[in-house]
Amino acid sequence: MCYAPKQHDQRVRDIQRQVVRVEPLVNMGQITALLNSLGSTLPVLPELDDLTVGNSLGWTLPVLPELDDLTVGGLVMGTGIESSSHIYGLFQHIRVAFELVLADGSLVHCTEEDNSDLFHAVPWSCGTLGFLVATEIKIVPARYWVRRQYEPIRGLENICRRFSEASEDKNNTFVEGLQYSLDKVVIMTGTMTDTAEPDKINRISLHYKPWFFKHVERYLTENNTAVEYIPLRHYYHRHTQSIFWELQDIIPFGNHPVSPCSGGWCTLWLCPFVLPLARGMVHPKGEEAELYVDIGVFQMLYADEYMERSEFWVMFVGMLISPELGCRDAFPEVYDKICKAARH
Ligand SMILES: Cc1cc2nc3c(=O)[nH]c(=O)nc-3n(C[C@H](O)[C@H](O)[C@H](O)COP(=O)(O)OP(=O)(O)OC[C@H]3O[C@@H](n4cnc5c(N)ncnc54)[C@H](O)[C@@H]3O)c2cc1C
């Protein structure tokens, strides 16, 4: 599962390296419970016993995709994004090392320096190069609260300008937007902090709280800019309860009865992310890092793909990996796992 070395001195060394080593089935819910400092109970696993103090280590992942059940393996082999991605990139950009079992049964360790081609080819490869069995990922210090600002913005031009400003401002640890119609957005920025103004605390994950996207919509309806303090773990899993807004389609009476689709518009999540200059299937077009926006419907290879094979391989770069790895004979290619026509 998720562990640090048993020897205290080694553990300190890993903390100094700011790295955690995890097996691929560890999910985001487990990892936040383990790493951050909320004092919540750890899943009791024997190999974690010496890490109960780890609960107050005060660490977190720089990029922590929102849904509890997303796994490290899936996020490395597919992709993962969070409202901190404008600073740290996608989930795969916080990796330091991988261990893979290849088609011939060999175990390979890869980092930026060792087996570097494989290291860069793994993200987005969807398990077509080998089985991931361990990953080392970066961690960063955590604070108890997220100070969150909600800003309703109207008009496409204003939205684009304000969203770009917020995404380029590195003082914002978190940036995201919820778009309720073509020209109505609530832009949210946040920073981690150890202190909170008591009258502005909002523990958004408590069971009686409104679903998050409904809570945010209020600021738009009331045209009100506001600040709240949200416990970090509640913040991370703010979309978990309602699976963004999908649960409302499944259980319309689960919250209050206003539809998430008004006038044919379905609420969109806007999340900026930086694509660092690096090799691999997905990289910037130019010679430097580029800022993109995931607009909720953008196909990050976890949605069904409708492109032709040739179009797919123009858009994504399949390279780096030598035929000697034997993966072509052992595994399907990414297109055949993603594309609906190829799968059925
Ligand atoms: C409803 C929904 C909400 C989502 N919300 C978010 C979100 O908030 N933020 C975000 O970033 N993403 C989100 N995603 C996308 C999600 O992050 C990606 O689909 C991610 O790849 C899924 O992770 P998973 O753990 O479910 O992996 P899976 O879907 O199980 O696996 C993804 C791919 O990785 C391969 N794989 C998994 N483990 C291994 C392994 N150990 N070795 C080799 N190959 C492996 C699988 O074969 C598969 O091809 C969402 C997806 C859905 C369906």
The ligand as an ORCA input file, in Angstrom:
! r2SCAN-3c Opt
* xyz 0 1
  C     -16.904     10.229    -13.063
  C     -15.458     10.582    -13.281
  C     -14.947     11.670    -12.609
  C     -13.613     12.010    -12.775
  N     -13.132     13.064    -12.079
  C     -11.845     13.384    -12.195
  C     -11.270     14.452    -11.433
  O     -11.916     15.059    -10.638
  N      -9.991     14.762    -11.627
  C      -9.241     14.054    -12.499
  O      -8.083     14.339    -12.632
  N      -9.750     13.037    -13.206
  C     -11.012     12.692    -13.084
  N     -11.512     11.646    -13.800
  C     -10.636     10.925    -14.732
  C      -9.729      9.967    -14.002
  O      -8.754     10.663    -13.308
  C      -9.009      9.102    -15.002
  O      -9.984      8.407    -15.711
  C      -8.079      8.150    -14.293
  O      -7.197      7.595    -15.245
  C      -8.918      7.069    -13.615
  O      -8.226      6.496    -12.588
  P      -8.710      5.081    -12.020
  O      -7.982      4.911    -10.743
  O     -10.197      4.992    -11.997
  O      -8.038      4.121    -13.086
  P      -8.624      3.136    -14.178
  O      -9.718      3.812    -14.973
  O      -8.890      1.848    -13.516
  O      -7.338      2.998    -15.101
  C      -6.941      3.984    -16.027
  C      -5.970      3.331    -17.016
  O      -4.761      2.979    -16.342
  C      -4.504      1.584    -16.485
  N      -3.929      1.122    -15.207
  C      -4.439      1.285    -13.964
  N      -3.620      0.749    -13.034
  C      -2.562      0.223    -13.706
  C      -1.384     -0.457    -13.305
  N      -1.100     -0.715    -12.031
  N      -0.520     -0.864    -14.281
  C      -0.771     -0.624    -15.586
  N      -1.874      0.029    -16.015
  C      -2.761      0.462    -15.105
  C      -5.852      0.937    -16.796
  O      -5.691     -0.259    -17.550
  C      -6.536      2.025    -17.605
  O      -6.158      1.978    -18.971
  C     -12.807     11.256    -13.655
  C     -13.326     10.156    -14.346
  C     -14.632      9.804    -14.158
  C     -15.178      8.601    -14.875
*
